[in-house]
């Protein structure tokens, strides 16, 4: 039975990671013609509404009420909500502006940066392999900064740091992933609705009742965000952090493949050298995860 749960967890995590790295990229790039600002707003608005539905369906309002009564947790979720908004906004900017490869850079280095943050803030012990991985990541970033300012993947760095610090805050409070995301989304929702109202008043919005097919397409931004999250988190519950940490690399791998081969994004020699260092760091990190799980 345990083996079945483990295999199911691997399958769910792989599907969630593939969704983030493949299906998600294709979907958000496809709707990019409405402009990245409106895409971000729809992602924020419909994620909140979709989570309201799932919270009702899974009967988690008791957990929701318990969380909002704790000011410390609520205060932390306010800041983690800001970080997830930054992550979504920058990632969608990358997808809509031919910088998917730079975004993949962020997701390649994010788990390794999270290890560094765990050491700094939680005093988690670093073994030799993890220290080498962190050093290689830092060298690759410095290399890009020194070789060409134009090649600095600021998109990737913001994606990695925002997601890394987001995970750090969520680890501190340890609440249900989906209920926590609902509260974060509700913090973002008023701002998103206000900006959408301004866009609508100025006549810049593409979302309109006169175009129901486009409305439906943009509404999918909610489930396209939440479904892979559910798949990944359920996978973590069934087979643990170690195996899912390895499988997560499906996400940036598919992002990189789509950016380079399908969307024909530019890829300089300097970036190639930096990515080679990252891939070596990832290999060392994954080998360490494998040996310790």
Residue pairs with C-beta under 8 A, 6 or more apart in sequence:
5 238
5 239
6 238
6 239
6 243
8 238
8 239
9 234
9 235
9 236
9 237
9 238
9 239
9 240
9 243
9 244
10 235
10 239
10 243
10 247
11 235
12 231
12 232
12 234
12 235
12 238
13 231
13 232
13 235
13 236
13 239
13 243
13 244
13 247
13 248
14 235
14 247
14 250
15 228
15 231
16 228
16 229
16 230
16 231
16 232
16 233
16 235
17 228
17 232
17 247
17 248
17 249
17 250
17 251
18 250
18 251
18 254
19 227
19 228
19 231
20 228
20 232
20 251
21 104
21 107
21 250
21 251
21 252
21 253
21 254
21 255
21 258
22 254
22 258
23 224
23 228
24 224
24 228
25 95
25 100
25 254
25 255
25 258
26 258
27 220
27 224
28 39
28 92
28 95
28 96
28 221
28 224
29 95
29 96
29 100
29 263
31 39
31 217
31 218
31 221
32 39
32 92
32 95
32 96
33 206
34 206
34 207
34 214
34 218
35 96
35 204
35 206
36 89
36 92
36 93
36 95
36 96
36 97
37 195
37 199
38 196
38 199
38 204
38 205
38 206
38 207
38 218
39 92
39 96
39 218
39 221
40 88
40 89
40 92
40 192
41 192
41 195
41 196
41 199
42 207
42 218
42 219
42 221
43 88
43 92
43 221
43 222
43 225
44 85
44 88
44 185
44 188
44 189
44 191
44 192
45 189
45 192
45 193
45 196
45 221
45 222
46 218
46 219
46 220
46 221
46 222
46 223
46 225
47 181
47 185
47 221
47 222
47 225
47 226
48 182
48 185
48 186
48 188
48 189
48 222
49 222
50 222
50 223
50 225
50 226
51 178
51 181
51 182
51 185
51 222
51 226
52 182
54 178
54 226
54 230
55 61
55 64
55 178
55 179
55 182
58 178
60 176
60 178
60 179
63 175
63 176
63 179
64 179
64 182
64 183
67 73
67 74
67 77
67 175
67 179
67 180
67 183
68 74
68 183
72 173
73 173
73 175
74 183
76 169
76 172
76 173
77 173
77 175
77 180
77 183
77 184
77 187
78 184
78 187
79 169
80 166
80 169
80 170
80 180
80 184
81 183
81 184
81 185
81 187
81 188
82 187
83 162
83 163
83 165
83 166
83 169
84 162
84 166
84 181
84 184
84 188
85 188
86 158
86 162
87 158
87 159
87 162
87 163
87 166
88 225
90 103
90 155
90 158
90 159
90 162
91 103
91 155
91 159
93 99
93 155
94 100
94 102
94 103
94 155
94 159
95 103
98 259
98 263
98 265
98 266
99 153
99 155
99 259
99 265
100 255
100 256
100 258
100 259
100 263
100 265
101 255
101 256
101 259
101 260
101 265
101 267
101 271
102 153
102 154
102 155
102 156
103 155
103 156
103 159
103 255
103 259
104 156
104 252
104 253
104 255
104 256
104 259
105 153
105 155
105 156
105 160
105 252
105 271
105 274
105 275
105 278
106 153
106 155
106 156
106 157
106 158
106 159
106 160
106 163
106 252
107 156
107 159
107 160
107 163
107 248
107 251
107 252
107 255
108 249
108 252
108 256
108 275
108 278
108 279
108 282
109 137
109 140
109 141
109 156
109 160
109 278
109 281
110 159
110 160
110 163
110 164
111 245
111 248
111 249
111 285
112 130
112 133
112 134
112 137
112 281
112 282
112 285
113 134
113 137
113 160
113 161
113 164
114 164
114 167
114 168
115 124
115 126
115 130
115 133
115 134
115 285
116 134
117 164
117 165
117 167
117 168
118 124
118 168
119 125
119 126
121 168
122 171
126 134
127 288
129 284
129 285
129 287
129 288
130 285
130 288
132 281
132 284
133 281
133 282
133 284
133 285
133 288
134 281
136 277
136 278
136 280
136 281
136 284
137 277
137 278
137 281
139 277
140 274
140 275
140 277
140 278
140 281
141 157
141 274
143 270
143 273
143 274
143 277
144 151
144 152
144 153
144 270
144 271
144 274
145 152
147 270
148 268
148 270
151 268
151 270
151 271
151 274
153 271
153 274
170 177
170 180
173 180
177 229
177 233
178 226
178 229
178 230
178 233
181 226
181 229
196 205
196 207
199 205
206 214
206 218
207 214
207 215
207 218
208 214
208 215
209 215
232 244
232 248
235 244
235 247
236 244
240 293
242 289
242 290
242 292
242 293
243 289
243 293
245 286
245 289
246 286
246 289
246 290
249 282
249 286
256 275
259 265
260 267
